Amino acid sequence: MDRPSSDDETMSDPVDHPAHYTTHPSGIECIQVVEHMNFCRGNAVKYIWRSGEKDSQREIEDLRKAIWYLNREIGRLERVVTP
């Protein structure tokens, strides 16, 4: 999916660019980074990147989800390495 023009970047779209997707100080969206990772690593980064942005009351929950995905990725790697 193409990035919006600079005029559109300040607008929030509930599907393409929800407000909590565009709050990072870097000015980029998380997807621009995580699309270069596998599923579990990308999801872990996504939960860390946006922790508490959608709902500040769930920041710890978001970080626990990141840990869950990291543990799943570690398990996958251990199964691959161990015959």
CYANA upper distance limits for C-alpha pairs under 8 A (distance plus 0.5 A):
  4 PRO  CA      8 ASP  CA      6.14
  4 PRO  CA      9 GLU  CA      6.57
  5 SER  CA      9 GLU  CA      6.99
  6 SER  CA     10 THR  CA      8.23
 11 MET  CA     17 HIS  CA      8.25
 12 SER  CA     17 HIS  CA      5.94
 12 SER  CA     18 PRO  CA      5.69
 12 SER  CA     19 ALA  CA      5.72
 13 ASP  CA     17 HIS  CA      5.19
 13 ASP  CA     18 PRO  CA      5.59
 13 ASP  CA     19 ALA  CA      7.88
 14 PRO  CA     18 PRO  CA      5.00
 14 PRO  CA     19 ALA  CA      8.09
 17 HIS  CA     21 TYR  CA      6.63
 17 HIS  CA     22 THR  CA      7.40
 18 PRO  CA     22 THR  CA      7.54
 19 ALA  CA     23 THR  CA      7.21
 20 HIS  CA     50 ARG  CA      7.53
 20 HIS  CA     53 GLU  CA      5.80
 20 HIS  CA     54 LYS  CA      5.91
 21 TYR  CA     29 GLU  CA      6.42
 21 TYR  CA     30 CYS  CA      7.53
 21 TYR  CA     50 ARG  CA      7.61
 22 THR  CA     27 GLY  CA      7.27
 22 THR  CA     28 ILE  CA      7.23
 22 THR  CA     29 GLU  CA      6.09
 23 THR  CA     27 GLY  CA      7.72
 23 THR  CA     53 GLU  CA      8.16
 24 HIS  CA     28 ILE  CA      7.25
 24 HIS  CA     29 GLU  CA      7.72
 24 HIS  CA     49 TRP  CA      8.19
 24 HIS  CA     50 ARG  CA      8.43
 28 ILE  CA     32 GLN  CA      7.49
 29 GLU  CA     33 VAL  CA      8.13
 30 CYS  CA     34 VAL  CA      6.77
 30 CYS  CA     46 LYS  CA      6.74
 30 CYS  CA     49 TRP  CA      7.32
 30 CYS  CA     50 ARG  CA      8.50
 31 ILE  CA     35 GLU  CA      6.13
 31 ILE  CA     46 LYS  CA      8.30
 32 GLN  CA     36 HIS  CA      8.37
 33 VAL  CA     37 MET  CA      8.26
 34 VAL  CA     38 ASN  CA      8.38
 34 VAL  CA     41 ARG  CA      8.25
 34 VAL  CA     42 GLY  CA      5.10
 34 VAL  CA     43 ASN  CA      8.10
 34 VAL  CA     45 VAL  CA      7.51
 34 VAL  CA     46 LYS  CA      7.67
 35 GLU  CA     42 GLY  CA      7.47
 36 HIS  CA     42 GLY  CA      8.38
 37 MET  CA     41 ARG  CA      6.61
 37 MET  CA     42 GLY  CA      5.82
 38 ASN  CA     42 GLY  CA      6.38
 39 PHE  CA     43 ASN  CA      6.59
 40 CYS  CA     44 ALA  CA      6.68
 40 CYS  CA     69 TYR  CA      5.67
 40 CYS  CA     70 LEU  CA      7.12
 40 CYS  CA     72 ARG  CA      7.58
 40 CYS  CA     73 GLU  CA      6.34
 41 ARG  CA     45 VAL  CA      6.76
 41 ARG  CA     69 TYR  CA      7.32
 41 ARG  CA     70 LEU  CA      6.99
 41 ARG  CA     73 GLU  CA      7.41
 42 GLY  CA     46 LYS  CA      6.54
 43 ASN  CA     47 TYR  CA      6.67
 43 ASN  CA     66 ALA  CA      7.34
 43 ASN  CA     69 TYR  CA      7.15
 44 ALA  CA     48 ILE  CA      6.80
 44 ALA  CA     65 LYS  CA      7.64
 44 ALA  CA     66 ALA  CA      4.52
 44 ALA  CA     67 ILE  CA      7.32
 44 ALA  CA     68 TRP  CA      8.34
 44 ALA  CA     69 TYR  CA      5.94
 44 ALA  CA     70 LEU  CA      6.65
 45 VAL  CA     49 TRP  CA      6.33
 45 VAL  CA     66 ALA  CA      7.38
 46 LYS  CA     50 ARG  CA      6.59
 46 LYS  CA     66 ALA  CA      8.24
 47 TYR  CA     51 SER  CA      5.95
 47 TYR  CA     62 ASP  CA      5.94
 47 TYR  CA     63 LEU  CA      6.75
 47 TYR  CA     65 LYS  CA      7.19
 47 TYR  CA     66 ALA  CA      5.84
 48 ILE  CA     62 ASP  CA      7.44
 48 ILE  CA     63 LEU  CA      6.37
 48 ILE  CA     66 ALA  CA      6.73
 50 ARG  CA     54 LYS  CA      7.92
 50 ARG  CA     62 ASP  CA      8.48
 51 SER  CA     56 SER  CA      8.35
 51 SER  CA     58 ARG  CA      8.19
 51 SER  CA     59 GLU  CA      5.51
 51 SER  CA     60 ILE  CA      8.11
 51 SER  CA     62 ASP  CA      5.71
 51 SER  CA     63 LEU  CA      6.88
 52 GLY  CA     56 SER  CA      4.64
 52 GLY  CA     57 GLN  CA      7.33
 52 GLY  CA     58 ARG  CA      6.30
 52 GLY  CA     59 GLU  CA      4.43
 52 GLY  CA     60 ILE  CA      8.18
 52 GLY  CA     62 ASP  CA      7.45
 53 GLU  CA     59 GLU  CA      8.22
 55 ASP  CA     59 GLU  CA      7.52
 58 ARG  CA     62 ASP  CA      6.72
 59 GLU  CA     63 LEU  CA      6.91
 60 ILE  CA     64 ARG  CA      6.69
 61 GLU  CA     65 LYS  CA      6.75
 62 ASP  CA     66 ALA  CA      6.94
 63 LEU  CA     67 ILE  CA      6.89
 64 ARG  CA     68 TRP  CA      6.71
 65 LYS  CA     69 TYR  CA      6.90
 66 ALA  CA     70 LEU  CA      6.75
 67 ILE  CA     71 ASN  CA      6.55
 68 TRP  CA     72 ARG  CA      6.73
 69 TYR  CA     73 GLU  CA      6.70
 70 LEU  CA     74 ILE  CA      6.64
 71 ASN  CA     75 GLY  CA      6.64
 72 ARG  CA     76 ARG  CA      6.75
 73 GLU  CA     77 LEU  CA      6.72
 74 ILE  CA     78 GLU  CA      6.62
 75 GLY  CA     79 ARG  CA      6.76
 76 ARG  CA     80 VAL  CA      6.82
 77 LEU  CA     81 VAL  CA      6.62
 78 GLU  CA     82 THR  CA      6.36
 79 ARG  CA     83 PRO  CA      7.72
